[in-house]
Amino acid sequence: MIPSIDRNYLLRTLQDLIRIDSINPALVPGGAGEAESAQYVGQACRALGLQTEILAAQPLRPSVVARLAGTGAGKALMLNAHLDTVGVAGMAAPFSAELRDGRVYGRGAYDMKGSVAACLAAMQALVEAGAKLAGDLILTAVADEEYASQGTAEVLQHCRADGAIVTEPTELQLCLAHKGFVWLEVETFGRAAHGSRFQEGIDANMHMGRFLAELEKLEAELRRRPGHPLTGPPSLHAAQLQGGTGWSTYAANCRLQIERRTTPGESTAQVIAEIAAVSARVSQQHDEFRARLGTVLSRDPFEVSPQAELAVILAEVATRALGQPPEKIGVPFWMDSALLAAAGIETVVIGPMGAGAHAEVEWVDLQSLIDLAQILAHAALAYCR
């Protein structure tokens, strides 16, 4: 039994999805959200005879869970892709879905409606071939990956699997690791006073400047660390700074937002301790220095062994599909794969070729989507046995 990918089905599905506005409203106020896209995917899954459920704990932000049921004797495999996109500012024709020279253009073509279409095409190929799987094959088309990952978090409350393939774009390479991040806020305190009364005022902005000078030393030290072989070294940057109320007023407080990118093996607690140490050094040097440190959001990094069963299977089926072994890579950004792995699901990332994620011109290579769908279908046959 060799499932055959239906190019026309895949292309039509992709173009339909691109033409549906699914801008994440958490990123762009008034964004359409995922409701219409989820309805489309749900209908496509039902047309294939899949057991289909729409999850919508948050109104107008649904995710789709569709299941090709196995006999119950094998491992369950999840295919994961997200429905939401970033905004379209500056794009000439964001919903055109034009096919030109083997590329499909439009917002979400690459990130990542192409992958949603490839997952559906893989499911369709298995259904048409009459595949009899021992374990379930589960498609999760989720909301909100671009902002807070509420979709995958909700899916994990309702759905379990032994393995998962996250189909974020990787140029058909196997992604086995990615960085995490910690968002922190530092606030320094001074004493407000009229600008003419230097004896009374304490400048919170000056205190923040001293903190930033020490923070820069930490940033340089992070870059000198050996780092992770697939993701490189950790990093941090000062993202936003706000302090003071006017020209002639000493600033009573100053707020700094920091993003710290973490590598596999690093923890949020370690990051907090490093930033606290920076504050402590400044305090030792300046008696009047006072600061508060808080964590706003953290996401763990991700890593899977190249010897993990699903990684080995994907390497084998990708080699057959592509004619050469896929490169094993890591990436510096965060994905929902970390949430799945943290839930105890063996997770690997592989996705299509293209360019322009979050950019004004976005496209995906159609042949790479066909290849991806073939890889997904054959991986399911091997894993859900």
VENZI-V111386 format. One record per residue. RES is the residue in one small letter. PHI is phi in whole degrees, 0 to 359 (none if undefined). BURIAL is I if it has 24 or more other C-alpha atoms within 12 Angstrom, else O. D_CENTER is the distance of its C-alpha to the mean C-alpha in Angstrom with 2 decimals. Layout:
res->RES phi->PHI burial->BURIAL d_center->D_CENTER
res->RES phi->PHI burial->BURIAL d_center->D_CENTER
This chain:
res->m phi->none burial->O d_center->34.13
res->i phi->239 burial->O d_center->31.86
res->p phi->299 burial->I d_center->29.39
res->s phi->250 burial->I d_center->29.52
res->i phi->279 burial->I d_center->26.67
res->d phi->274 burial->I d_center->27.98
res->r phi->303 burial->I d_center->27.00
res->n phi->295 burial->O d_center->28.36
res->y phi->298 burial->I d_center->26.51
res->l phi->297 burial->I d_center->23.15
res->l phi->297 burial->I d_center->24.00
res->r phi->298 burial->I d_center->25.42
res->t phi->297 burial->I d_center->22.47
res->l phi->298 burial->I d_center->20.06
res->q phi->297 burial->I d_center->22.50
res->d phi->300 burial->I d_center->22.99
res->l phi->293 burial->I d_center->19.32
res->i phi->298 burial->I d_center->19.05
res->r phi->288 burial->I d_center->22.24
res->i phi->267 burial->I d_center->20.81
res->d phi->291 burial->I d_center->19.44
res->s phi->226 burial->I d_center->16.27
res->i phi->296 burial->I d_center->15.31
res->n phi->291 burial->I d_center->13.49
res->p phi->290 burial->I d_center->16.55
res->a phi->287 burial->I d_center->14.95
res->l phi->267 burial->O d_center->14.21
res->v phi->233 burial->O d_center->17.44
res->p phi->307 burial->O d_center->20.35
res->g phi->88 burial->O d_center->21.91
res->g phi->302 burial->I d_center->18.94
res->a phi->293 burial->I d_center->19.75
res->g phi->77 burial->I d_center->16.87
res->e phi->259 burial->I d_center->16.22
res->a phi->302 burial->I d_center->19.74
res->e phi->291 burial->I d_center->21.33
res->s phi->296 burial->I d_center->18.56
res->a phi->296 burial->I d_center->18.52
res->q phi->298 burial->I d_center->22.30
res->y phi->297 burial->I d_center->22.34
res->v phi->296 burial->I d_center->20.16
res->g phi->300 burial->I d_center->22.22
res->q phi->295 burial->O d_center->25.39
res->a phi->297 burial->I d_center->24.39
res->c phi->291 burial->I d_center->23.75
res->r phi->296 burial->I d_center->27.05
res->a phi->297 burial->O d_center->28.81
res->l phi->273 burial->I d_center->27.87
res->g phi->82 burial->O d_center->29.36
res->l phi->276 burial->I d_center->26.21
res->q phi->289 burial->I d_center->26.22
res->t phi->236 burial->I d_center->23.92
res->e phi->226 burial->I d_center->22.79
res->i phi->255 burial->I d_center->21.11
res->l phi->259 burial->I d_center->19.49
res->a phi->209 burial->I d_center->19.80
res->a phi->298 burial->O d_center->20.29
res->q phi->257 burial->O d_center->19.39
res->p phi->306 burial->O d_center->21.69
res->l phi->68 burial->I d_center->20.49
res->r phi->232 burial->I d_center->16.85
res->p phi->279 burial->I d_center->17.34
res->s phi->236 burial->I d_center->15.46
res->v phi->247 burial->I d_center->17.42
res->v phi->238 burial->I d_center->18.43
res->a phi->233 burial->I d_center->20.90
res->r phi->234 burial->I d_center->22.86
res->l phi->268 burial->I d_center->25.16
res->a phi->289 burial->I d_center->27.36
res->g phi->266 burial->I d_center->28.81
res->t phi->282 burial->O d_center->32.06
res->g phi->96 burial->O d_center->30.53
res->a phi->260 burial->O d_center->31.68
res->g phi->234 burial->O d_center->28.55
res->k phi->280 burial->I d_center->24.97
res->a phi->266 burial->I d_center->22.33
res->l phi->239 burial->I d_center->19.30
res->m phi->256 burial->I d_center->16.18
res->l phi->255 burial->I d_center->14.47
res->n phi->240 burial->I d_center->11.05
res->a phi->209 burial->I d_center->9.75
res->h phi->251 burial->I d_center->8.92
res->l phi->267 burial->I d_center->11.92
res->d phi->280 burial->I d_center->11.19
res->t phi->230 burial->I d_center->11.41
res->v phi->281 burial->I d_center->12.14
res->g phi->286 burial->I d_center->15.90
res->v phi->239 burial->I d_center->18.59
res->a phi->303 burial->O d_center->20.82
res->g phi->88 burial->O d_center->22.81
res->m phi->277 burial->O d_center->22.14
res->a phi->285 burial->O d_center->25.47
res->a phi->215 burial->O d_center->24.67
res->p phi->295 burial->I d_center->21.10
res->f phi->244 burial->I d_center->22.09
res->s phi->287 burial->I d_center->24.62
res->a phi->57 burial->I d_center->22.95
res->e phi->288 burial->I d_center->25.60
res->l phi->262 burial->O d_center->26.14
res->r phi->215 burial->O d_center->27.67
res->d phi->55 burial->O d_center->28.46
res->g phi->79 burial->O d_center->26.07
res->r phi->242 burial->I d_center->23.10
res->v phi->252 burial->I d_center->21.75
res->y phi->255 burial->I d_center->21.00
res->g phi->139 burial->I d_center->19.33
res->r phi->295 burial->I d_center->16.36
res->g phi->90 burial->I d_center->13.56
res->a phi->304 burial->I d_center->15.62
res->y phi->268 burial->I d_center->13.21
res->d phi->232 burial->I d_center->9.85
res->m phi->213 burial->I d_center->10.41
res->k phi->291 burial->I d_center->13.72
res->g phi->301 burial->I d_center->15.29
res->s phi->289 burial->I d_center->13.42
res->v phi->301 burial->I d_center->14.52
res->a phi->297 burial->I d_center->17.95
res->a phi->295 burial->I d_center->17.96
res->c phi->298 burial->I d_center->17.25
res->l phi->296 burial->I d_center->20.07
res->a phi->295 burial->I d_center->22.27
res->a phi->294 burial->I d_center->21.94
res->m phi->298 burial->I d_center->22.94
res->q phi->299 burial->I d_center->25.72
res->a phi->298 burial->I d_center->27.03
res->l phi->293 burial->I d_center->27.34
res->v phi->296 burial->I d_center->29.07
res->e phi->295 burial->O d_center->31.40
res->a phi->280 burial->O d_center->32.25
res->g phi->70 burial->O d_center->33.17
res->a phi->298 burial->I d_center->30.94
res->k phi->248 burial->I d_center->31.89
res->l phi->266 burial->I d_center->29.13
res->a phi->280 burial->O d_center->29.95
res->g phi->257 burial->I d_center->26.54
res->d phi->288 burial->I d_center->24.42
res->l phi->250 burial->I d_center->21.76
res->i phi->239 burial->I d_center->19.22
res->l phi->264 burial->I d_center->16.98
res->t phi->240 burial->I d_center->14.32
res->a phi->254 burial->I d_center->13.27
res->v phi->249 burial->I d_center->11.34
res->a phi->269 burial->I d_center->11.39
res->d phi->67 burial->I d_center->9.56
res->e phi->296 burial->I d_center->5.81
res->e phi->288 burial->I d_center->6.47
res->y phi->236 burial->I d_center->8.58
res->a phi->236 burial->I d_center->9.20
res->s phi->59 burial->I d_center->7.72
res->q phi->294 burial->I d_center->11.43
res->g phi->295 burial->I d_center->11.47
res->t phi->295 burial->I d_center->10.28
res->a phi->299 burial->I d_center->12.32
res->e phi->291 burial->I d_center->15.17
res->v phi->303 burial->I d_center->15.07
res->l phi->294 burial->I d_center->15.54
res->q phi->282 burial->O d_center->18.59
res->h phi->241 burial->O d_center->20.16
res->c phi->219 burial->I d_center->19.19
res->r phi->236 burial->I d_center->19.51
res->a phi->210 burial->I d_center->19.24
res->d phi->276 burial->I d_center->20.31
res->g phi->224 burial->I d_center->17.67
res->a phi->215 burial->I d_center->14.36
res->i phi->246 burial->I d_center->13.09
res->v phi->271 burial->I d_center->9.48
res->t phi->258 burial->I d_center->10.33
res->e phi->300 burial->I d_center->7.70
res->p phi->300 burial->I d_center->10.31
res->t phi->223 burial->I d_center->12.13
res->e phi->62 burial->I d_center->15.65
res->l phi->61 burial->I d_center->16.70
res->q phi->259 burial->I d_center->16.37
res->l phi->273 burial->I d_center->15.46
res->c phi->268 burial->I d_center->12.56
res->l phi->249 burial->I d_center->13.90
res->a phi->199 burial->I d_center->12.32
res->h phi->209 burial->I d_center->9.76
res->k phi->282 burial->I d_center->10.37
res->g phi->251 burial->I d_center->9.91
res->f phi->205 burial->I d_center->11.41
res->v phi->228 burial->I d_center->14.32
res->w phi->260 burial->I d_center->15.56
res->l phi->235 burial->I d_center->19.33
res->e phi->234 burial->I d_center->22.25
res->v phi->244 burial->I d_center->25.69
res->e phi->236 burial->I d_center->28.77
res->t phi->260 burial->I d_center->32.12
res->f phi->239 burial->I d_center->35.36
res->g phi->232 burial->I d_center->38.58
res->r phi->220 burial->I d_center->41.57
res->a phi->292 burial->I d_center->42.08
res->a phi->198 burial->I d_center->45.38
res->h phi->297 burial->O d_center->47.03
res->g phi->300 burial->O d_center->46.45
res->s phi->278 burial->O d_center->50.16
res->r phi->254 burial->O d_center->50.16
res->f phi->294 burial->O d_center->48.62
res->q phi->291 burial->O d_center->50.50
res->e phi->260 burial->O d_center->48.53
res->g phi->280 burial->I d_center->45.03
res->i phi->235 burial->I d_center->42.23
res->d phi->270 burial->I d_center->39.42
res->a phi->296 burial->I d_center->35.93
res->n phi->292 burial->I d_center->34.55
res->m phi->298 burial->I d_center->36.67
res->h phi->299 burial->I d_center->35.38
res->m phi->295 burial->I d_center->31.79
res->g phi->300 burial->I d_center->32.91
res->r phi->295 burial->I d_center->34.22
res->f phi->297 burial->I d_center->31.01
res->l phi->297 burial->I d_center->29.04
res->a phi->297 burial->O d_center->31.56
res->e phi->288 burial->I d_center->30.92
res->l phi->296 burial->I d_center->27.14
res->e phi->297 burial->O d_center->27.45
res->k phi->296 burial->O d_center->29.31
res->l phi->296 burial->I d_center->26.52
res->e phi->301 burial->I d_center->24.01
res->a phi->295 burial->O d_center->26.47
res->e phi->294 burial->O d_center->26.94
res->l phi->300 burial->I d_center->23.25
res->r phi->292 burial->O d_center->23.27
res->r phi->277 burial->O d_center->26.39
res->r phi->294 burial->O d_center->24.96
res->p phi->302 burial->O d_center->24.71
res->g phi->76 burial->O d_center->21.00
res->h phi->268 burial->I d_center->19.15
res->p phi->299 burial->O d_center->20.43
res->l phi->257 burial->I d_center->17.11
res->t phi->252 burial->I d_center->15.04
res->g phi->83 burial->I d_center->18.08
res->p phi->282 burial->I d_center->19.25
res->p phi->288 burial->I d_center->17.72
res->s phi->205 burial->I d_center->18.08
res->l phi->210 burial->I d_center->18.54
res->h phi->210 burial->I d_center->19.55
res->a phi->276 burial->I d_center->21.51
res->a phi->276 burial->O d_center->19.40
res->q phi->217 burial->O d_center->22.01
res->l phi->221 burial->O d_center->25.66
res->q phi->214 burial->O d_center->28.14
res->g phi->200 burial->I d_center->31.71
res->g phi->90 burial->I d_center->35.20
res->t phi->236 burial->O d_center->36.94
res->g phi->180 burial->O d_center->39.51
res->w phi->301 burial->O d_center->41.60
res->s phi->255 burial->O d_center->44.34
res->t phi->226 burial->I d_center->42.50
res->y phi->294 burial->I d_center->41.33
res->a phi->289 burial->I d_center->37.69
res->a phi->280 burial->I d_center->37.56
res->n phi->205 burial->I d_center->33.88
res->c phi->216 burial->I d_center->30.97
res->r phi->246 burial->I d_center->27.26
res->l phi->234 burial->I d_center->24.63
res->q phi->255 burial->I d_center->20.85
res->i phi->241 burial->I d_center->19.34
res->e phi->248 burial->I d_center->15.88
res->r phi->246 burial->I d_center->16.13
res->r phi->271 burial->I d_center->13.67
res->t phi->255 burial->I d_center->14.46
res->t phi->254 burial->I d_center->15.07
res->p phi->309 burial->I d_center->15.58
res->g phi->104 burial->I d_center->18.75
res->e phi->269 burial->I d_center->18.42
res->s phi->238 burial->I d_center->18.43
res->t phi->298 burial->I d_center->18.12
res->a phi->300 burial->O d_center->21.89
res->q phi->297 burial->O d_center->22.49
res->v phi->296 burial->I d_center->20.70
res->i phi->300 burial->I d_center->22.73
res->a phi->297 burial->O d_center->25.85
res->e phi->296 burial->I d_center->25.42
res->i phi->290 burial->I d_center->25.15
res->a phi->298 burial->I d_center->28.01
res->a phi->294 burial->O d_center->30.05
res->v phi->299 burial->I d_center->29.68
res->s phi->299 burial->I d_center->31.05
res->a phi->296 burial->O d_center->33.81
res->r phi->295 burial->I d_center->34.95
res->v phi->295 burial->I d_center->35.34
res->s phi->298 burial->O d_center->37.21
res->q phi->294 burial->O d_center->39.58
res->q phi->273 burial->O d_center->40.41
res->h phi->223 burial->O d_center->40.84
res->d phi->299 burial->O d_center->42.59
res->e phi->275 burial->O d_center->41.52
res->f phi->290 burial->I d_center->37.78
res->r phi->225 burial->I d_center->35.90
res->a phi->210 burial->I d_center->32.17
res->r phi->236 burial->I d_center->29.68
res->l phi->241 burial->I d_center->26.26
res->g phi->220 burial->I d_center->23.56
res->t phi->256 burial->I d_center->19.96
res->v phi->266 burial->O d_center->17.86
res->l phi->201 burial->O d_center->14.45
res->s phi->220 burial->I d_center->13.11
res->r phi->227 burial->I d_center->10.22
res->d phi->290 burial->I d_center->11.56
res->p phi->289 burial->I d_center->11.04
res->f phi->227 burial->I d_center->11.09
res->e phi->204 burial->I d_center->14.07
res->v phi->227 burial->I d_center->16.07
res->s phi->291 burial->O d_center->19.61
res->p phi->296 burial->I d_center->20.58
res->q phi->268 burial->O d_center->23.45
res->a phi->300 burial->O d_center->21.49
res->e phi->305 burial->I d_center->22.93
res->l phi->292 burial->I d_center->19.93
res->a phi->296 burial->I d_center->19.19
res->v phi->295 burial->I d_center->22.90
res->i phi->299 burial->I d_center->23.06
res->l phi->296 burial->I d_center->20.23
res->a phi->298 burial->I d_center->21.93
res->e phi->291 burial->I d_center->25.21
res->v phi->288 burial->I d_center->24.35
res->a phi->292 burial->I d_center->22.39
res->t phi->299 burial->I d_center->25.46
res->r phi->294 burial->O d_center->27.70
res->a phi->288 burial->I d_center->25.75
res->l phi->259 burial->I d_center->25.29
res->g phi->83 burial->O d_center->28.53
res->q phi->201 burial->O d_center->27.08
res->p phi->294 burial->O d_center->24.82
res->p phi->288 burial->I d_center->21.16
res->e phi->290 burial->O d_center->20.23
res->k phi->262 burial->I d_center->18.28
res->i phi->230 burial->I d_center->15.72
res->g phi->233 burial->I d_center->13.25
res->v phi->230 burial->I d_center->10.79
res->p phi->274 burial->I d_center->10.78
res->f phi->257 burial->I d_center->7.26
res->w phi->257 burial->I d_center->4.82
res->m phi->220 burial->I d_center->2.61
res->d phi->297 burial->I d_center->4.86
res->s phi->305 burial->I d_center->7.37
res->a phi->294 burial->I d_center->8.63
res->l phi->295 burial->I d_center->9.72
res->l phi->295 burial->I d_center->11.43
res->a phi->296 burial->I d_center->13.05
res->a phi->296 burial->O d_center->14.22
res->a phi->275 burial->I d_center->15.87
res->g phi->87 burial->O d_center->17.85
res->i phi->261 burial->I d_center->16.40
res->e phi->295 burial->I d_center->16.73
res->t phi->232 burial->I d_center->13.44
res->v phi->225 burial->I d_center->13.06
res->v phi->246 burial->I d_center->10.73
res->i phi->209 burial->I d_center->12.73
res->g phi->206 burial->I d_center->12.56
res->p phi->281 burial->I d_center->14.91
res->m phi->260 burial->I d_center->16.55
res->g phi->165 burial->I d_center->16.65
res->a phi->195 burial->I d_center->16.00
res->g phi->91 burial->I d_center->15.47
res->a phi->302 burial->I d_center->11.87
res->h phi->68 burial->I d_center->12.56
res->a phi->254 burial->I d_center->16.11
res->e phi->282 burial->O d_center->19.47
res->v phi->235 burial->I d_center->19.95
res->e phi->237 burial->I d_center->17.27
res->w phi->210 burial->I d_center->18.29
res->v phi->230 burial->I d_center->17.61
res->d phi->281 burial->I d_center->20.26
res->l phi->296 burial->I d_center->21.92
res->q phi->297 burial->I d_center->23.41
res->s phi->294 burial->I d_center->20.16
res->l phi->290 burial->I d_center->19.03
res->i phi->297 burial->I d_center->22.39
res->d phi->299 burial->I d_center->21.96
res->l phi->298 burial->I d_center->18.57
res->a phi->300 burial->I d_center->20.23
res->q phi->296 burial->I d_center->23.13
res->i phi->298 burial->I d_center->21.12
res->l phi->296 burial->I d_center->19.43
res->a phi->297 burial->I d_center->22.88
res->h phi->287 burial->I d_center->24.64
res->a phi->296 burial->I d_center->22.12
res->a phi->297 burial->I d_center->22.73
res->l phi->299 burial->I d_center->26.45
res->a phi->281 burial->I d_center->26.35
res->y phi->274 burial->I d_center->24.13
res->c phi->273 burial->I d_center->25.42
res->r phi->268 burial->O d_center->28.97
